């Protein structure tokens, strides 16, 4: 089990930014309007884009499809000085809970 906290999708305010580390095609099919998109493979090169999250009082919530990739990314981000948390159930849970989503073309999906 992870040493990092999990945040239920129902506890994330509609206007809270969080990090979505899914690949571009997954993002295009459906994402939260307030999410910051940096694919896991690009995170080491783009980590500086997360600087605004360092000064916040709450952890940086991180999402992928269902949580597997987040478990690999959280320890690395913690080493970089970020307080991190997993979006419980990932974007699958977000969609299932009826949370706001945008999609590039048509109805949002998470697969």
N, C-alpha and C positions, 0 to 999 in steps of 0.2 A: 504494500500500500504506500501511497505517496506521503511524503512529509509535508507537502504543501496543502493549503486549504482548498476546498471546493466551494464554489459559489453557485447556488441553484439559479437557473435562468429567471425564476420569478423574483429573485432578489436584485437583479440588475435593472437600474432605472432606464427608461426608454432613451434618455439623453446621455447616458454614460458611454464614453468611448472604451473599447476594449480591443485587444489584438487578435486578429484572425490570421492564422498561419497556414491556411489551406492553399492549395495551388490555384493559379489563375482561373482554370476552367471551373473549379469548384466554386470560387468566388462569383464568377459570372452567372452561375446557375441560381445563386441565392446567398445573400449576406445581410447582416444587420446594417441599417443606414448609418449608424454611428461607429461602426467598426473601422479600425485601422488595419489595412491589408498589407502584410509583409509575409510572403511565403516562407516556410521554414528553411528552404534551401538558400534564401537570400538574407536571412536574419543576421548572420555574422557581418556581412558587408553593410547592412542598413540599420544596425542597432542604434546608431546615433539619432535616427528618426524618432526613437522612443524617449528621448531626453525630457520632453514635457511631463512624462509619467513619473520621473524620479522624485519630484517635489510634492507629489500628492500624498494625502493621508491614508488612502485606501490602497490595497494591492492592485497591481496591473493584472486584470483578468485576461486570460488567454484561452482562445477557442480553436479547435480544429473540427473535423467531422464528428468524432465521437469521444475523443480524449487521448488516444494513443500517442499522437505526435506531441501533444502538450506535455506529456510525461517526460519526453526526451528533451524538450526545450526549457522547461522550468528550472532544472538545476543549473544550466548554463546561464540563463538570465539572472538567477540569484547570485551567481559568481560575478556578474557584471554590476551588481549593486541594486538590482530591482527586487522589490517585494512583489511576489507573484502569487496568483491563484488560478485554479482551473475552472473553466465554465463547465459545471457538472453536466455530463451528457452531450456536451459540444453543440454544434449547430443543428444536429438532429433533434436534440431536446428543445432547442430554441424554436425551431419550426413547429414541432409538436405542441408546444405551449401557446402557439398562436402569436408569438412575438413579432414585431415589425420586421419585414424583410423586403429587400429590393432585389431585382434580377435584371440581367442585361437584356434578355429576351423572354417575355412572357411571365408565366407563373413561377415563383421561387420554388426550387426543389433542393434537397440535400441528399446526395447519394454517394 
